[in-house]
Amino acid sequence: MPRDLRMSRMLHVLIHMDRHVGRATSEQIARMLSTNAVVVRRMMAGLRERGLVTSEKGHGGGWQLARPLAEITLRDVYEAVGQPPLFNIGSEAEPAECLVEKAVDARLDATLLEAEKRLLAEFAAICVEDIAQDFEQRYAQMRRTAANLSETGCGTD
């Protein structure tokens, strides 16, 4: 099963909207994500339905944050993108006939359910602003490193 990138992509978009662009069209977001504007509109619609973004049609329109990143949790975004499967492991879809398989499936299902509850609780405790601040720290460190390299003449070959 391929990885579902919708959540990470929408987190990316939300942070860019907050820190860099304010309002963005579906076409601008599509270029940012290297995808199609139709795909963007579909993903953004879930965010709009959850009250995370607003949209305006026409000239000067686009997508805009509906509330601050400090008020948006990872769980909000996860739910807005359709609650994709959190794990790529689990029991068979068809009921098992073999008693060993039934025991394995029962334990896997119970364990994964507990792990999912814990992960969703973590998602609810982390706001998108936390990630945006992590970005800012990484960016500041990168700038400091680049400035230090240019001062010493390193990296200018």
NORUR-V136003 format. One record per residue. N is the residue number from 1. RES is the residue in one small letter. OMEGA is omega in radians with two decimals (NA if undefined). NEAR is the number of other C-alpha atoms within 8 Angstrom. D_FIRST is the distance of its C-alpha to the first C-alpha in whole Angstrom. Layout:
BEGIN
((N/RES/OMEGA/NEAR/D_FIRST) (N/RES/OMEGA/NEAR/D_FIRST))
END
This chain:
BEGIN
((1/m/3.13/3/0) (2/p/3.12/3/4) (3/r/3.08/4/7) (4/d/-3.05/6/9) (5/l/-3.05/6/12) (6/r/-3.09/8/15) (7/m/-3.13/10/16) (8/s/3.12/7/17) (9/r/-3.13/9/18) (10/m/3.04/11/20) (11/l/3.09/10/22) (12/h/-3.10/8/23) (13/v/-3.12/9/24) (14/l/-3.13/10/26) (15/i/3.08/13/28) (16/h/-3.13/10/29) (17/m/-3.11/13/30) (18/d/-2.99/11/32) (19/r/-2.96/7/33) (20/h/-2.96/7/34) (21/v/-3.10/8/34) (22/g/3.13/10/35) (23/r/-3.13/10/34) (24/a/3.06/12/31) (25/t/3.08/9/31) (26/s/3.14/12/28) (27/e/3.11/8/28) (28/q/3.14/8/29) (29/i/3.13/12/26) (30/a/3.09/13/24) (31/r/3.13/9/26) (32/m/-3.07/7/25) (33/l/-3.09/7/21) (34/s/3.12/6/21) (35/t/-3.09/9/20) (36/n/-3.14/9/22) (37/a/3.10/10/24) (38/v/3.09/7/23) (39/v/3.13/9/20) (40/v/-3.12/12/22) (41/r/3.13/9/24) (42/r/3.14/8/21) (43/m/-3.11/11/20) (44/m/3.12/10/24) (45/a/3.10/8/25) (46/g/3.09/11/23) (47/l/3.13/13/24) (48/r/-3.14/11/28) (49/e/3.13/8/27) (50/r/3.11/9/27) (51/g/-3.14/8/30) (52/l/3.11/11/29) (53/v/2.99/13/30) (54/t/3.08/10/32) (55/s/3.11/9/32) (56/e/-3.13/7/36) (57/k/3.01/7/36) (58/g/-3.11/6/38) (59/h/-3.11/4/40) (60/g/-3.13/5/39) (61/g/3.12/11/37) (62/g/-3.13/12/33) (63/w/-3.12/12/31) (64/q/3.10/11/32) (65/l/3.11/13/32) (66/a/3.10/8/33) (67/r/-3.10/8/34) (68/p/3.12/8/34) (69/l/3.11/12/31) (70/a/3.14/9/33) (71/e/3.12/8/32) (72/i/3.13/13/28) (73/t/3.05/14/26) (74/l/3.12/12/22) (75/r/3.08/9/22) (76/d/-3.11/10/24) (77/v/3.11/13/21) (78/y/3.13/11/18) (79/e/-3.12/8/20) (80/a/3.13/11/21) (81/v/3.00/12/18) (82/g/3.10/7/17) (83/q/3.13/7/16) (84/p/3.13/7/12) (85/p/-3.12/5/10) (86/l/-3.08/5/12) (87/f/3.11/6/10) (88/n/3.10/6/7) (89/i/3.11/4/9) (90/g/-3.10/9/12) (91/s/3.09/9/14) (92/e/3.10/7/14) (93/a/-3.14/4/14) (94/e/3.09/4/17) (95/p/-3.10/6/20) (96/a/3.03/8/21) (97/e/-3.09/6/24) (98/c/-3.14/6/25) (99/l/3.08/7/26) (100/v/3.13/6/25) (101/e/3.10/9/21) (102/k/3.13/11/23) (103/a/3.12/8/24) (104/v/-3.12/9/20) (105/d/-3.12/11/19) (106/a/-3.12/9/21) (107/r/3.10/8/21) (108/l/-3.11/10/18) (109/d/-3.14/10/18) (110/a/-3.13/8/21) (111/t/3.13/8/20) (112/l/3.10/10/17) (113/l/3.11/8/19) (114/e/3.12/8/22) (115/a/3.12/8/19) (116/e/3.11/9/18) (117/k/3.14/8/22) (118/r/-3.14/8/23) (119/l/3.12/8/20) (120/l/3.05/9/21) (121/a/3.07/8/25) (122/e/3.11/8/24) (123/f/-3.12/11/23) (124/a/-3.10/11/26) (125/a/-3.09/8/28) (126/i/3.09/9/27) (127/c/-3.10/14/28) (128/v/3.08/14/27) (129/e/3.10/10/30) (130/d/-3.14/9/30) (131/i/3.12/8/27) (132/a/3.10/9/29) (133/q/3.06/8/32) (134/d/3.07/8/30) (135/f/-3.10/8/29) (136/e/3.10/8/33) (137/q/3.12/8/34) (138/r/3.14/8/32) (139/y/3.12/8/33) (140/a/3.11/8/37) (141/q/3.12/8/36) (142/m/3.13/8/35) (143/r/3.11/8/38) (144/r/3.14/8/40) (145/t/3.13/8/39) (146/a/3.13/8/40) (147/a/3.11/8/43) (148/n/3.13/8/44) (149/l/-3.12/10/43) (150/s/3.10/10/45) (151/e/-3.11/7/48) (152/t/-3.11/6/48) (153/g/3.12/7/47) (154/c/3.07/8/44) (155/g/3.13/6/41) (156/t/-3.11/5/44) (157/d/NA/3/44))
END
